[in-house]
Amino acid sequence: MSKPKVDPASRKVLAYSVETNDPEEFNVQFATSNAAARRQGAVEIGTDLGVVSCRRAHWADQYAGQRSIPEKAYIDASWWFGCNHCGARRDSDASY
């Protein structure tokens, strides 16, 4: 007995965190598989071999199909940002 074929267009788009050894190089990709997210993330970061991990980012699934993920959602998921103006770290411990 074989598995029923699944139409690739019907597969659910999920969020994946793609990261490198450089703490400044990371992104969230929306894709139907880990491999696709890894490829997309490597292209966005600008590297092929530098991708260290690609794992599910369940917290971001709700933003699939939207233009962007709100900064607060990243911070609530324990990510951080450097302020574009002063360089200070913005994370869950920082006040806005």
Secondary structure as UniProt FT lines:
FT   HELIX           8..10
FT   STRAND          14..20
FT   TURN            23..24
FT   STRAND          26..31
FT   HELIX           34..45
FT   STRAND          51..56
FT   HELIX           58..63
FT   TURN            64..65
FT   HELIX           71..76
FT   TURN            77..78
FT   STRAND          81..82
FT   TURN            84..86
FT   STRAND          89..90
FT   TURN            92..93
//
